[in-house]
Amino acid sequence: MSAPDAPRRAPAVKVCCIQDEAELALAVEAGADFAGLVGWMPSGPGPIEEERITRLAAAASGITPVLLTARTETDGIAAHVRAAGVRAVQIVRPVGVGVRRALRCALPGVRILQVVHVEGPASVAAALDAAEGADYLLLDSGRPSAPVTELGGTGRVHDWTVSARIVESAPIPVFLAGGLRPENVAGAVRAVRPHGVDVCSGLRDAAGRLEPARLSAFMRAVRETVGPGA
């Protein structure tokens, strides 16, 4: 029987801000489930040129590439996904349910991850609205309304008690992001019990490169959140 504070399975892992084939290979070798390929963003780490996104998506084997897009209109998002050649898209800005529903028709079979930036208790209601038409929610620590818009990659932890309320209430699976690293991810999983976790800056060195040792430590910490007999 599982320990009281342990989830019944290890969460899925999305390694974001993948820069090149070498980093993609590291994520695959470590056993990550998703690789985040970041398109243009108004701020934050990780964006790469569109040609490289397409090349990495085509090269991905044993892992699901996810396009991160800052576009908000149905036609723009759909064009971005088609150009990248991916089967999963992470929408990092708030969009209306009509956009996600239209994407369902425009992109059959493409999984939609809708980001919600957790800025306080009001984010619970916002997340429930954002769940409609999405396959997953992804809870991050950006500030879309800041003078310089932040849409992820901040390295900041948000209030996990709010995230836990969202996980309990949401009708779809939830990923947790925002300031996760090898040293705190186990506590985050036990506190929030997400379907998956997402990490970018917490695994990178001063030059922004993915560190193999930190990636291995992160994956080990996530796997160890599964209790005996789970």
Secondary structure, 3 states (H helix, E strand, C coil): CCCCCCCCCCCEEEECCCCCHHHHHHHHHHCCCEEEEECCCCCCCCECCHHHHHHHHHHCCCCEEEEEECCCCHHHHHHHHHHHCCCEEEECCCCCHHHHHHHHHHCCCCEEEEEEECCCCCHHHHHHHHHCCCCEEEEECCECCCCCCECCCCCCCCCHHHHHHHHHHCCCCEEECCCCCCCCHHHHHHHHCCCEEEECHHHECCCCCECHHHHHHHHHHHHCCCCCCC
